[in-house]
Amino acid sequence: MVISESLTNETSPETPQDVLSRVTKLVPILRARAPETEKLRRMHPDNLRDLTAAGVFRLTIPADDGGYEADDAVVASVLTQIARGCPSTGWICMIILSGQPVPALLGDEAADEVYATADLRITVALAPTGSATPVAGGTG
């Protein structure tokens, strides 16, 4: 296994672009861990630690709640870099980053409680429950 050049001793990134820069530097490390990640059948714990330190999981948290509230282009670039190193880790990060903004849709008190969790990583499941009924003159 490759020994990580851990980011845990660095200060927190200040901008989403800083996160992208840090993740880009991690690509060779993620790539070296990819075979072990596949054997583990989950994200390698060192990947989780390094990506947390790089600020990845704060990208889609609202700025008012301590996140970066990064735009979609930066989030896509970060996920692309992670997947270049380890596609499985990239997939998991995509799922997490997609769920991180959901608590902001709750009331302020509930959102504040959820976002108060240090190094928050959540996933969500959405199940559409509506139905559609065809009407005369409607489209396809």
C-alpha positions in Angstrom: 0.0 0.0 0.0 1.1 3.5 -0.7 1.8 5.7 2.3 -0.3 8.9 2.1 1.1 12.3 1.8 -1.7 13.3 4.2 -3.2 16.7 4.0 -4.4 16.5 7.6 -1.6 18.8 8.8 -2.4 21.5 6.3 -4.8 24.4 7.0 -8.3 24.1 5.6 -8.7 25.1 1.9 -10.1 28.6 1.6 -11.9 28.2 -1.8 -13.4 25.5 -3.9 -10.5 26.0 -6.3 -8.1 25.2 -3.4 -10.1 21.9 -3.0 -9.7 21.1 -6.7 -5.9 21.8 -6.5 -5.5 19.5 -3.5 -7.6 16.7 -5.1 -5.6 17.0 -8.3 -2.4 16.4 -6.2 -4.1 13.3 -4.7 -4.8 11.6 -8.0 -1.6 9.4 -8.1 -2.2 8.4 -4.4 -5.8 7.5 -5.1 -4.7 5.5 -8.2 -2.2 3.5 -6.1 -4.9 2.7 -3.6 -7.6 1.7 -6.2 -6.8 -2.0 -6.2 -7.0 -2.2 -2.4 -10.3 -0.2 -2.6 -11.7 -2.8 -4.9 -10.6 -5.6 -2.6 -12.2 -3.8 0.4 -15.4 -3.2 -1.5 -15.7 0.2 0.1 -13.8 3.5 0.1 -10.3 3.1 1.4 -10.1 4.7 4.8 -7.1 6.7 3.8 -9.0 8.1 0.8 -11.8 9.2 3.1 -9.3 10.8 5.5 -7.4 12.6 2.7 -10.5 13.8 0.8 -12.0 15.1 4.0 -8.8 17.0 4.8 -8.9 18.3 1.2 -12.4 19.8 1.8 -14.2 17.7 -0.7 -17.2 16.9 1.5 -17.8 20.6 2.2 -18.2 21.5 -1.5 -22.0 21.2 -1.7 -22.8 22.4 1.8 -24.3 25.9 1.9 -21.8 28.7 2.7 -24.0 29.9 5.6 -23.5 26.5 7.2 -19.7 26.3 6.8 -19.5 24.8 3.4 -18.2 26.2 0.1 -21.5 26.2 -1.8 -19.3 25.5 -4.9 -20.8 25.8 -8.4 -21.5 22.7 -10.4 -18.5 23.1 -12.7 -16.1 23.0 -9.8 -17.9 20.0 -8.2 -17.8 18.2 -11.5 -14.0 19.0 -11.9 -13.3 17.7 -8.4 -15.3 14.5 -9.0 -13.5 14.0 -12.3 -10.1 14.2 -10.6 -11.1 11.8 -7.9 -12.4 9.3 -10.5 -9.2 9.6 -12.5 -7.4 8.3 -9.4 -10.1 5.8 -8.2 -13.4 5.4 -10.0 -15.0 3.7 -7.1 -14.0 6.5 -4.7 -15.3 9.0 -7.3 -18.7 7.3 -7.4 -19.0 7.3 -3.6 -18.0 11.0 -3.5 -20.6 11.8 -6.1 -23.3 10.2 -4.0 -22.2 12.0 -0.9 -21.9 15.4 -2.6 -25.4 15.0 -4.1 -26.9 14.5 -0.7 -25.0 17.2 1.2 -27.3 20.1 0.2 -30.6 18.3 1.2 -30.6 19.4 4.8 -30.8 23.0 3.6 -34.3 22.2 2.3 -35.4 21.5 5.9 -36.3 24.3 8.3 -33.4 26.4 9.6 -33.2 24.7 13.0 -33.1 21.2 11.6 -30.5 22.2 8.9 -28.3 23.9 11.5 -28.4 20.8 13.7 -27.4 18.5 10.8 -24.7 20.9 9.5 -23.2 21.2 13.0 -21.8 17.7 12.6 -18.1 17.9 12.0 -16.9 16.3 8.7 -20.5 15.6 7.7 -21.0 12.9 5.1 -24.6 12.0 4.3 -26.5 10.2 1.6 -30.1 10.5 0.7 -32.7 8.5 -1.1 -35.5 10.2 -2.9 -38.6 8.3 -4.1 -41.0 10.2 -6.3 -44.5 9.5 -5.2 -46.5 11.6 -7.6 -48.4 10.3 -10.6 -49.4 11.6 -14.0 -52.6 11.3 -15.8 -52.8 11.7 -19.6 -55.2 14.5 -20.7 -56.6 15.3 -24.1 -54.3 17.7 -26.0 -51.4 16.9 -23.6 -48.0 16.2 -25.0 -46.2 12.8 -25.1 
